[in-house]
Amino acid sequence: MKKTIFLTALLAASALFAGAQEKKDIIKTGWNIGPLPAIAYDADKGLQLGAIIQLFDYGDGHNYPNYDNKVYAEVSYFTKGSWLIQTMYDAKELIPNVRWTTACIVALDKGMDFFGFNGYGSYYNYERIAAGNDKSSSDIIYTPFYKMKRNSVLFKSDFVGNITDRFKWAVGYHASYFDQGAIDYDNINRGKAEEKKFPQSESTLYEDFVNWGLISADEANGGFVSSIRAGLSYDSRDKEGAPSRGIWAEGHVTLAPKWLGTKNPFARYSLTFRHYVPIVKNDVLTFAYRLNYEGTFGNEAPYYVLPYMTVQGENWDRDGMGGYRTTRGIMRNRAVGLDMFTYNAEFRWRFTKFHIGRQNIALALSAFSDGTTVTRGRDMSYKGVNSISSIARYEEFMANSQQKDSFHITAGAGFRFIMNENFIVAAEYGMPISHLSKNSSVYNQDGTGAFYLNVGYLF
């Protein structure tokens, strides 16, 4: 109902202002604030209640529509006990000729999604999920089988400087701490009917992976990561918040050695290419796409660092290959591997622009397709104890799983309210293509779709 009310209000606003006369943008100066409530619902985490605040400092307006400084803050609480706290400060004017971005994210998640490794190489039992969610069924609610506990703290401090006007260097320090383990059964079952509770006698997939040796004892409960990140980028965007033309490409390596304090050392790399192609000038219609490859040097990396699309400079790493910031419409963390390729492609149509008071407002629609795949997976061979029941459970799981991953593809559409080119409210819905193929071996292996209410463009 809330989704319907929100979308109806957006469409009403579109109709009200569709005929408004377009005017030249007002040059913004000083600080501007954009607040937004954060409301969502998850059956195992409960109702999400929170707030997002974005502050943009345009200074004397000489960089508009780009800002001089930005502050982002979000605090969200979930009624079954989870918290999410995110802060970021992006400063372009504080250090001469250097952009400094620092961020800290604290996520206390008592119901983190865990679907195994290698995408379709780990079977998702959607039939048991559907049966458990059916109120007329006597089946237990099975979703906790794909949950685990994850408390994490991530910190970054990146410095970006010019080699030329468009080529840039970047170097930074990134640290994170992961405290992971099995779910709290009491928390997960809170508020559920007795016959629907997930029994403590039933192991979760995470516990199975530990018992089978697919997650080693050294990495099972997480640990501290201390890393140096360095890279290069090329940026010819016309503006940052909602670009309509240009290229933004970057590549970086992340080194997390033992001597820097990392519990389970690793080395990874990331390559990202973003392109914004104007189809109709003046921001009316833009085709935008992003290609990303996240890879690992060698054959080892702790599982808890793999579900991230990494960045350097503005913004921060986004977790969950599947989810709003990576591939819209598939379940978060559905595809996890040593190496991964992801694409996003969308048409962005601004169908009206107008002023409200001293604010520049635009309304936009989008149509998109996202996709991701594991190109090199983690070793899934059995390394657990020599137990007949454990081996039988493992063999049943692997028999239902695919030999290797293939593309997880989604399609969807969205609406955006854009104020001053940087404060952007986004409402989007994505659906996995696998949900439309009932006779396919991957039918419903990515979920059935998802609705998102967030801020900004995906890239």
Buried (B, 14 or more C-beta within 10 A) or exposed (E): EEEEEBBEEBEEBBEEBEEEEEEEBBEBBEBBEBEBEBBBEBBBBBEBBBEBBBBBBBBEEEBBBBBBBBBBBBBBBBBBBBBBBBBBBBBBEEEEEEBBBBBBBBBBBBBBBBBBBBBBBBBBBBEBBBBBBEEEEEBBBBBBBBBBBBBBBBBBBBBBBEEEEBEBBBBBBBBBBBBBBBBBBEBBBBEBEEEBBBEEEEBBBBBBBBBBBBBEEEBBBBBBBBBBBBBBBBBBBBBBBBBBBBBBBBBBBBBBEEEBEBBBBBBBBBBBBBBBBBEEEEBBBBBBBBBBBBBBBEEBBBBBBBBBBBBBBBBBBBBBBBBBBBBBBBBBBBBBBBBBBBBBBBBBBBEBBBBEEEBBBBBBBBEBBBBBBBBBBBEBEBEBEEEEEBBEBBEEBBEEBBEBBBBBBBBBBBBBBBBBBBBBBBBBBBBBBBBEEEEEEBBBBBBBBBBBBBBBBBB
